[in-house]
Amino acid sequence: MKIAITGATGQLGHFVIDALLKETKAENIIALVRNIEKAVELKDKGIELRLFDYDQPETLAPALQEVDKLLLISANEVGRRTPQHAAVIDAAKAANVPYIAYTSLLNADTNPLGLAQEHRETESLIKTSGLKYTFLRNNWYSENYLANAQHVAEQGTLYGSAKDGKISSASRQDYAEAAAKVLTSQGHDNKTYELAGSTSFTLSDLAGYIAKASGKAVQYQNISPEDYTSALKNAGLPDGLIEVIVDADVQTVKGAMYSDSKDLENLLGRKTTLIQDQITDLFK
């Protein structure tokens, strides 16, 4: 059984590789990467490396030869995802790959996030491809809220536009372990899993978690989407990222980040990682 992973050196991909190594032998794993030289660490673990560059379509089908299961981790270039994913799906068909798992977005068919459209398009392409599939519809990563936690503790204020909207995020490691479980077990063909955290929090809760972990006073300050956009621009963030961040908060108010689905914890066989535990680890 050969399992291939796209974006194997990426933020999610390397966690998937680590999780797979706990479920199967290294010789069964193929890391599909844009830069072979940057993946030497994987090679040292006994994992086969294959060049796989969305912008070099000729590399795709050859890299998928003799692959039994393919995990397509959604590409990181928002706005280019659909054609890139289409090229991978076409290559999988050409290489006679029988099965593809895809990291989609929570409730992709109805999710109001701007990011959802490319996921909907990709799911449609996979469904019409004739390949067996599993859609791993991941909710937001908890790490998205951790990157500036120490800065928030220093300034004493967490800014956002999510009001009291609930967020059911999970850690990248949780999503990666679930993907590994699906790729190494049976019974997942043509299924869709809505993957979200076992518990939920608001940004006010998040400010409280940061305060407790850091020992400093931290409060949540809700501001308008327009003011939040301006603040992020002043902080030097690129426009594309700002749009994603602000849209996420706006849609959180409408319930886009909340889910009571237990699919993730059922796949894991445990509760998902608490974001407050991740925050505590940051300040140790």
Long-range contacts (C-beta under 8 A, 24 or more apart in sequence): 1-28, 1-68, 1-69, 2-28, 2-29, 2-30, 2-66, 2-67, 2-68, 2-69, 3-28, 3-29, 3-30, 3-67, 3-68, 3-69, 3-70, 3-71, 3-183, 3-184, 4-29, 4-30, 4-31, 4-32, 4-50, 4-63, 4-64, 4-67, 4-69, 4-70, 4-71, 4-97, 5-29, 5-30, 5-31, 5-32, 5-71, 5-73, 6-32, 6-52, 6-70, 6-71, 6-72, 6-73, 6-88, 7-32, 7-33, 7-73, 7-75, 7-76, 8-32, 8-33, 8-39, 8-42, 9-33, 9-35, 9-38, 9-39, 9-42, 10-73, 10-76, 11-143, 11-172, 12-73, 12-103, 12-172, 12-175, 12-176, 13-73, 15-172, 15-173, 15-175, 15-176, 15-177, 16-71, 16-73, 16-176, 16-179, 16-180, 17-42, 17-45, 17-47, 18-176, 19-173, 19-176, 19-177, 19-179, 19-180, 19-181, 20-180, 20-183, 20-184, 21-45, 22-180, 23-180, 23-181, 23-183, 23-184, 24-184, 30-63, 30-67, 32-63, 54-84, 54-87, 54-88, 57-87, 57-91, 60-87, 60-88, 60-90, 60-91, 61-91, 61-94, 61-95, 62-95, 63-91, 64-91, 64-92, 64-94, 64-95, 64-97, 65-95, 67-92, 67-95, 67-97, 68-97, 68-98, 68-99, 69-97, 69-98, 69-99, 69-100, 69-101, 69-183, 70-97, 70-99, 70-100, 70-101, 71-100, 71-101, 71-102, 71-103, 71-179, 71-183, 72-100, 72-101, 72-102, 72-103, 72-122, 73-103, 74-102, 74-103, 74-104, 74-118, 74-119, 74-122, 78-115, 78-118, 78-240, 78-244, 79-118, 79-240, 81-118, 81-119, 81-122, 82-118, 82-121, 82-122, 82-125, 85-118, 85-121, 85-122, 85-125, 86-122, 86-125, 89-122, 89-125, 89-126, 89-129, 89-131, 92-129, 92-131, 93-129, 93-130, 93-131, 97-131, 98-131, 98-132, 99-131, 99-132, 99-133, 99-134, 99-189, 100-126, 100-129, 100-131, 100-132, 100-133, 100-134, 101-133, 101-134, 101-135, 101-136, 101-179, 101-182, 101-183, 101-188, 102-126, 102-133, 102-134, 102-135, 102-136, 103-136, 103-138, 103-175, 103-179, 104-135, 104-136, 104-137, 104-138, 105-137, 105-138, 105-139, 106-137, 106-138, 106-139, 106-140, 106-194, 106-195, 106-196, 106-256, 106-257, 106-259, 107-137, 107-194, 107-256, 107-259, 108-135, 108-137, 111-251, 111-256, 112-251, 112-254, 112-256, 113-247, 113-248, 113-251, 113-256, 114-243, 114-244, 114-247, 115-244, 115-247, 132-189, 132-190, 133-189, 133-190, 134-182, 134-188, 134-189, 134-190, 134-191, 134-192, 134-193, 135-191, 135-192, 135-193, 136-175, 136-178, 136-179, 136-182, 136-193, 136-195, 137-192, 137-193, 137-194, 137-195, 138-170, 138-175, 138-195, 139-168, 139-169, 139-170, 139-194, 139-195, 139-196, 139-197, 139-257, 139-259, 140-167, 140-169, 140-248, 140-257, 141-169, 141-170, 141-171, 141-172, 141-175, 142-169, 142-170, 142-171, 142-172, 142-197, 142-273, 142-275, 142-278, 143-171, 143-172, 143-278, 144-169, 144-248, 145-169, 145-206, 145-275, 146-275, 146-278, 146-279, 146-282, 149-210, 149-213, 149-279, 149-282, 149-283, 150-214, 150-282, 150-283, 152-207, 152-210, 152-218, 153-210, 153-211, 153-213, 153-214, 153-216, 153-218, 153-283, 154-216, 156-216, 156-217, 156-218, 156-219, 157-218, 157-219, 157-220, 157-221, 158-203, 158-206, 158-207, 158-210, 158-218, 158-219, 158-220, 158-221, 159-221, 159-223, 159-228, 159-231, 160-203, 160-220, 160-221, 160-222, 160-223, 160-228, 160-249, 161-222, 161-223, 161-224, 161-225, 161-228, 161-246, 161-249, 161-250, 161-253, 162-202, 162-203, 162-222, 162-248, 162-249, 162-250, 162-252, 162-253, 162-257, 163-222, 163-252, 163-253, 164-202, 164-204, 165-202, 165-203, 165-249, 165-252, 165-253, 165-254, 165-255, 165-257, 165-258, 166-200, 166-201, 166-202, 166-252, 166-255, 166-257, 166-258, 167-200, 167-201, 167-202, 167-203, 167-252, 167-257, 167-258, 168-196, 168-197, 168-199, 168-200, 168-257, 168-258, 168-259, 168-260, 169-196, 169-197, 169-257, 169-275, 170-195, 170-196, 170-197, 170-198, 170-264, 170-272, 170-273, 171-272, 171-273, 171-275, 171-278, 173-273, 174-264, 174-268, 174-272, 174-273, 175-264, 177-267, 177-268, 178-264, 178-267, 178-268, 181-267, 181-268, 182-267, 193-263, 193-264, 193-267, 194-259, 194-261, 194-263, 195-261, 195-263, 195-264, 195-267, 196-258, 196-259, 196-260, 196-261, 196-263, 196-264, 197-264, 197-272, 197-273, 197-275, 198-262, 198-264, 198-265, 198-271, 198-272, 199-271, 199-272, 199-274, 200-258, 201-275, 203-249, 206-275, 209-275, 209-276, 209-279, 210-279, 212-276, 212-280, 213-276, 213-279, 213-280, 213-282, 213-283, 214-283, 215-283, 225-249, 225-250
